[in-house]
Amino acid sequence: MFLEIVTPEQTLYSNEVKYVKVPGSKGQFGILTNHAPVISTLEKGQIKIVEPDKSEKFFDVKGGVIEILKNNIIILIKS
């Protein structure tokens, strides 16, 4: 699946991923391949990304919005 993390000013991350965990407004949730379509707000917290080579990346966020559709994930975060 493909993940993009963007702010209004720039793209912070754009790559294929194996797993993503986000701080949803009603609690954290994880995303794997073929996840159901979702649009949700995000709270202050940390995004965890597991890449195909199993390396991990983390992004601290102040909030935002996530859209999951057809193995494409777009996260718009507050800068």
ABEGO torsion letter per residue (X at the ends): XBBBBBBAABBABBBBBABBBBBBAAEBBBBBBGBBBBBBBBBBEBBBBBBAAGBBBBBBBAEEBBBBBGGBBBBBBBX
